[in-house]
Amino acid sequence: MSTVNIPRLDLNTYINGDAAARKQFSEEIGKAFNETGFVTITNHGLSKQLIDELYAQVKALFALPDSVKQKYEIAELAGQRGYTGRGKETAKGFKTPDLKEFWQIGQTVTDGGVSKEDYPDNLMVDELPEFNEVTLEVYKKLEDAGKYLLRAIAVYLNLPENYFDDKVHNGNSILRTLHYFPIENPDAVPADAVRAGAHEDINLITLLIGASADGLELLTRDNEWFPVKAHGEDLVVNVGDMLQRLTNNKLKSTTHRVVNPPRELMGFSRYSVPFFLHPVSEMDLTSLPSTIDAEHPKLYTDITAGEYLDERLREIGLKK
């Protein structure tokens, strides 16, 4: 098995540390994002009580009858708000849908003018008012943590520390609550069906709030699958394709998946809550000049974040 660099970093040392501690944090997160694309983060601003309440509400949501959940599934929202049922999302390059259902919460803009086409209103769960309150609080706290992480990444890239600030303010970020439902009859499931097929995330960075069971794996540079485990309430943070494009592959958007559990555990649910930190649609993802040289030629065509998101949503089947 390969040696995999997934360091456990304390975000408080970047937010409140001295210059040396902040510089070290930037170097460590940059090195890990260059090598494996993954870190785990502690002291991120979410209390254990808040995380426990979040997961209680997520379980309550997916325990609602299908007839109730389906009234929150609106095709024209392309899975970006509200409920998305089983069999709707397929990892890029796969033909069999993932074994999951999910609910998505998007940006709530309180300043500046944006169109409802870009930022439709979030759907409120009438049956679970606490779900609406808790997910909104979690969204804001993860957005704040993400901004600090991007500042550390900017320093590593020798950019102004606040380079990403205006690009993610009122960004198109998504909080996704996931239910990998029980597989009651494994023999009836297609042989290639998995909870989440091997994929890379679309966005800048993803912040994952634990999970109720194991299953997350990343693909190492030696082409081996390596299990990713967080300690306690730590966040798992990984690079998305937008940041990889921006840095001309200097920072690595690593292929990852969620594998099915052992047969004896297939009858149990798995819950997970990732936060996909997106910029505003007009952000230019053209690779930074500092990441291009004779040894590292430019790999990607120029594109905006909005154009790239639209392209990827079509590829995974959420947008027609």
N, C-alpha and C positions, 0 to 999 in steps of 0.2 A: 504494500500500500504506500502511495506517495506521501511525502511530508507536505502537509497543507497549512499554509499560513492564514489562519482565521483568528487574529488577535482579539482579546477582550479589552476594550478601551473605555475609559471613563470620560463621558462627555463633559462632566463638570470641570475637568482639568483644562478643557478648551475654553469653556464659558467664563470661568472665574480664576484660572491659573495665571501664573506669571508668564513672561514672554518665552522663557525656555520651555516651560511645560506645554504651552500652546504650540510652539514650533515642533516639539517632539510628537504631539498628537497628530499634527498635520503630516509629518513624515511617516508615522506608523500607519495611518489610514491610507495614505497615498501608496505606500509600499504594498500593503495588502490588496488594495484595489488594482494595482498593477499586476500582482502575482495570481490572485485567486478571485478577486472581485467581491469578496465577502469579509465582513467584520461582525463582531457582536459588541453591543453598546450598553453600558450601565449608566445609572444616574441621568436618565433621559427625560425626566419630568413627569412620567406616569407612575402613580403609586400602585402598590399591590392591590389596594382596595378598589381603585378605579378599573384595573385590569380584570379583577374578579367580577366586578359588576358588569363590565363589558361582555365577558364570556357568558355570564348568566343570561343577559338579554339576547345575545346571539343564539343561544340554545333555545330560548323561548320563541324567538322569531321562526326558526326553522321547524319548531314543533307545531306551528300553526297548521291547520288543514290546508291541503293543496289548493282547495277552492278559494281560500282566503288569500294565500300568497299570490295566486295567479291574477287576482284583480290588480296587483301592483306590477304586473309585467306588461310593459307598453312597448310595442315593437319599434316605434319610431325613435325611442330613446337609445336604441342600439346597445342596450345593456349598460349604459353609463349612469343611469339612475334607477333605483328601485330593484325589483326582483328579476332574476334570470333563472329559468327552470333547468331541469336536468336535460342533458343532451344538446345544449345550445352552443357551447364553446368547444372548439377543437384546436389543439396546439398546432402552430404553423408546421406544415409538412406532414401532418397526420390526417387520417380519414375517419378514425373512430373518436367520438366526442369524449371529453373528460367525464369522470364519474363524480360530478359535483353539481351543486346549485349555489347561487350567491345573491347578495344584495349589495348595491353600490350607492355610496353617498359622495356627492361632489361638492365643489366650492360654493360657499355662500358669500357673495360679494356685497360688502357694506359701503364701499366707496368706489367711485369710478363707474363709467358706463360700459356695460357689456351686453351683448345680445342674448336673448333667451335661447336662441339657436345654439350658441356656444356654451351657455351655462343655464340649462333648464333648471327649474325649481326642483329641489329634492322632494321625494315622496315621503310623506309622514305615515308611519304605521299607526292607524287609528286604534288598533287593539293593544298596542304596547307603547304608550307615551314615553316611558322611561328609556326605551330603545332609542328614540329620537334624541333625547337629551344627552344620553351617555355617548352615543356615536359622534354627536356634534362636538362635545368636549374633547373626546379622543382625537378627532380630526385636527382640531386647533393645536393640541399639544404636540402631535406628531409633525404637523407643519412647522411649528417653532423649532423642534429638534432638528428637522431636516434642513432648515435654514442655517443653523450652526454647523452642521456637518458639511454643507456645501461651502461655507466660508473656509473651513479647514481644508477642503479639497482645492479651493481657489488658491490658497496660500501655497499648497504643494505644487500647483501648476504655474507658480510665479505670476499669478494674476492679482489684481487688486482684491483685497479680502472680500469686499462687498460686490464682487463681479456678478454673482447670481441673484442678489437681493431683488432687484427690480424685475428680473426675469421670472421669478417664482411668486412674486407678490400678485395675488389674485390668479395664480396659476390654475391649470386645469387638473389639479390633483384629485385622486380618487381613494376613498377608504372602502375596501372590499371586505365584507364579512362572508366567510366561506363555510359551507357544510359539505364535507365529503361523506355522503350518506352510506349507511350500512349496505353491504353486499350480502343479501340474504341467501342467494343461490349462486355461488361462484361459478358453477358449471354452465349457467345460463348467460354469463357475461362473455362478450367477445374476448378472445385470447389476448388481443393487443390493447384492451381497455385498461386504463390506469387512472388514478385519481387526478393527476395532472401530468400530461405528456411533457417530454423534454422540451424546454423553451428558454428564451431569454426575455426579460421584461422590456417593455417599450420605453419607459420613462427615463428620468435622470437617475434617481436612486429609489430603492424600495426599502421601507422600514416595516419589518414584520414583528408583530406582537406575539411571540411564542406560538404555540399550537397545543392542542389537547392530546396529541399523540405524535410519535416519531413518524418519519416518512420522507422528510425533505433531504434531498441529495444534490450535490453539485458534481459537475464533470471536471476532473482535473486536467491539467495540460498533458498528463500521461494517459489521457483517455480512460481514466478509472472513475467510477462513481464513489463519492465520499459523503458519508452522512453528516449533516449539519445539525448541531444541537446547541441550543441556547441554555445559559445558566439561569435558573430561576425566572425572574421577570425581565431579563435582558432582551433587547431588540436584536434581531438579525438584520443587517443592512447590506444591500448589494447594489452593484452598478447596473444601470439599465442601458439599453441600446442608444438612447439619445446622448448620454454622457460619453459612451464609447465612440460614437460618431464625432462628437465635438472634439474629442482628444485623439482622434485618428488611431484608435486602439491602444493608446498609452494606458488608459484605464479599461479594465476588462469586464465586459458584460458576459458573465459566465452562464453557460447552459445549466439548468437545474430542473428538477422534477419532483413530484410527490408519488412515491411508489405505493402499491397496494400493501396492506399489512399481511402478516402470515395468515394462512387460511383460517386458523382458529380464532383470529381477531377480526375477520372480515365483517362480522355481524355488528360491529361497533362503529359509531360515528367518529369522525375527526373534524374538529373546528379550527379555523385559522383566520387571522385578521391582518392582511397586509395593507400598507398605505403606499400608494404609488405617487411619488412626488413628481408632478409635471410642471413645466414652465407655461407661460402664456403661449398661445398658438403662434404668435408672430416671432417668437425667438428664432434666430438664425442658427441652425446647427452646422453651418460650414465649419470644417475642422480648423482649429486654432493654428495660425501660422507657426507658432512655437513648437508644434508637435509634428511638423513636416520638415524633412530634410532628405539628403541623398539616401540614407539608410532606411528612412521611413517615408516613402512616397505617399502622397495623398490617396486614400483608399475609397473615399465616398464622394458621391455627387452632392452638390449643395441642395439643401431642402430646409423648410421651416418645420418647427415642432408640430404645428397643426396639420401640415401636409403629411408628415410622417405618421402621426397618430391615425389619420384617416386611412392611410394605406395599410397599416397593420391591423386595424379593426376589421377591415374587409378580409384580410388574410386569415384571421382566426374565426371568421364566421359571425361576428357580432353585428356587422354592418353590411347591408346588401348593396 
